[in-house]
Amino acid sequence: VVCDMTSKRVIQNPFGHNMAPPQGPNANTVPQGNATPPTGKYGAPPPVAMSMNNSATTSPSGSFNTPPQGTVTPPPAAGVQGVYNPMNYSPSVAQPVSQVPKYGAPPPAGASAPPPQQQAPVPQGGPQPPPTYATPSMQGPQPNAPGYGPPPTAGSNTGNQMPHMASNHGPPPAVGQSLPPQEPQLSASEKALKFPSPIELIAGDAKNATKFNTAVQPVPPPAASKFITIDQGKCGPRYIRSSLYTVPSKKDIAKKSSLPFGLILQPLADPVLGEEAVPIVDPGSSGPIRCTRCRGYMCSLNTFIQGGQKFSCFLCSHINDVPDEYFSPIGANGYRMDFTQRPELMRGSVEYIATGEYVTKPPRPMSYVFVVEVSASAVEQGVVQSFAASLKAILKALPEDNNSLFGLITYDSSIHFYNFHSSLTKPQILVVAELEDLFLPISAEQNLLVNPNNSKECMISLLDNLPEFTQRSMNGNNAFGSALEAGRLMLNESGGKMICFLSSLPNVAPGKLEPRLKSEHLGTDREREYYKPHTSFYQLKGEKLATAKIGVDLFIFANTYLDLATLMPLSTTTGGQVFYYPRFIPSRDRIKFHHEFHRVLTRTSGYDGVMRTRFSSGIDISLYQGNHMLTFGTDMEVANIDCDKTFVVHLRNEENFPEGHMVGIQCALLYTTRDGQRRLRIHSLQLPTSPQMANIFGGADLEAMTYLITAKLLRA
């Protein structure tokens, strides 16, 4: 606070309040006690000609004298040193506002103040900057420098060593003492890249999504972050995520690093809001162009040479001829003249319309068969009621252009088929009690499998009455093995998906399972037996269904032991999924079940899929993981595939690469869409190599490596 005691003028201080000079008979006295001047926003006002003890000190702008005659200086409280005293000033040497030091109070008593820094000249009439005091470690303003701190408190040290203050506006450093270093401010994404933390990353990027350019940025954002992929010739991490984005160029370097090398594939992943969908390309009757050596597909990573008449394959470096109908001259920028007109030359992910050579049988829209248990256990748990209510709501919300076919089978000790022909107002129930030699009582086409939009009233009528029909069921038998065979017979010609609802252990042959859980084995070595299939029946049944291009999703509602280890091969072999609801209670689990059931029926899906991943020479595949069936050692057959399906490919280095070598990766998926179109989706990626350990670790994806290690441990 600056005030002129001779003229008694009121001067506005820079801290937002006025301080008038004393008035009246007690003008030359101050209140008794330990009163201190008012504290502004940044603590106490800057000390003006303040003395921290009773001895005079020297300041750069003059001497600190004792108070004028007639003033009374209150004694400090017991045990308090250096109490701020507003009367210990000399009016003749009071500093103007412009002369207040920039970093807090002047040097303490006994310390020599360095001369002020040389000030840069300012234009006439401009503001005069205040002088600053610089210590040897303080050259110019520092970020987050301490400002004007509060007065010393009881027990504080008034010497050269200033007490530690938690506030950002603490006391200035003593002479010769440097300011503490300031840590760089990092965004949530940068912090996660340095110290991966999905929780912090999700919280920091909840509002603003970062953009990842596949042609510029070498390492993608963490999988837990929110980002938008810009495809500039390499496929995004939503489709292929590598554990290493810099591949070791030497076998011994790869061995010393001990970093797992592999890929996480999600070929049908849905783009997020703000990303472009995978473009669809019609290659014509001749089909997409392929390398004559490795059979890789034309993509943006191939290099055109000799004026566009030939191209070099990015996988095997083989020189191929460009067909005449595909030829285009090379422009001055080094790109083909039709570069912007061909998505396969611009994007790392592209989808071709498959030609006749990729079609083994006429593709059809995807068919769904619901296989529902109606035994006493299922009715008691409320599974039948929950299924009927959810399917009824989904049917009412189906789009008008839906081409999928729906069918229904219920079972207990016998199999029940339902005829939903469009000419019927109410469904016909057909019961088959012969389980060993099962047959279809009526043809599936247009009877057992129908478009729900054409038979919606008939299906809704059944769903309204199904809980009532089964309410008094006392049948505790479960012929799940025969129900699977009935579903296979319905989908044998078209392929598709079976969605099975299971509430008790199958106890009717074929497929009968015996309860094998014994509590005395839990916690012992014999407990491991429960994690292995008890019989090969369902494994063989799964392989038979996969050959017929039929996938199986299991919704399991378990009040007792159901032997999941034996039943799961139905899904793992056919590209299906398992949904588990232990001790199902409709009032608690009904919403979760409905959302998952709705997701299965509405997400991006396909069937009759074959996937192969190709690599540059020197990279070999050591292990495939995922819900598929491996054929010929290289092809992954997936009876069903959707946007949530993930596959893992473990890789290893088998050769030493020359300097500057690039490793090529291409994933090709041939499948039939939900609407019955045969498509070929291609994802292409290229990774650099390096012999430097620092570059290899710098290009490592921690989350992808964790996923690879976990997947391998679970398989073991």
Secondary structure, DSSP 8 states (H G I E B T S, - for coil): ---BTTTTB-EE-TTS-EE----STTTT---SSS-----BTTBS---SS--SSSS--EETTEE-----TT-------TT--S---TT---GGG---GGGS-SSSS---TT-------------TTS---------TT--S--TT---------TT---SSS----SSTT-----TT-----------HHHHHHHS--HHHHHHHTSS--EEEETTT-SS---TTS-EEEE-SSS--TTTEEESBSSEESSHHHHHHH----EEEE-TT----TTS----EE---TT-S-B-TTT--B--TT-EEEGGGTEEE-TTT--EEE--GGG---B-TTSSBTTGGG-GGGT-SEEEEE--GGG-SS-----EEEEEEE-SHHHHHHTHHHHHHHHHHHHHHT--TT---EEEEEEESSSEEEEE--TT-SS-EEEEE---TT---SS-TBTTTBB-TTTSHHHHHHHHHHHHHHHTT-------HHHHHHHHHHHHTTT-EEEEEEE-S---SSSS-------GGGTTSGGGGGGGS-S-SHHHHHHHHHHHTTEEEEEEEEESS---HHHHTHHHHHHT--EEEEET--HHHHHHHHHHHHHHHHHS-EEEEEEEEEEE-TTEEEEEEESSSEEETTTEEEEEEEETT--EEEEEEE-S---TT-EEEEEEEEEEEETTS-EEEEEEEEEEEEES-HHHHHHTB-HHHHHHHHHHHHHH-
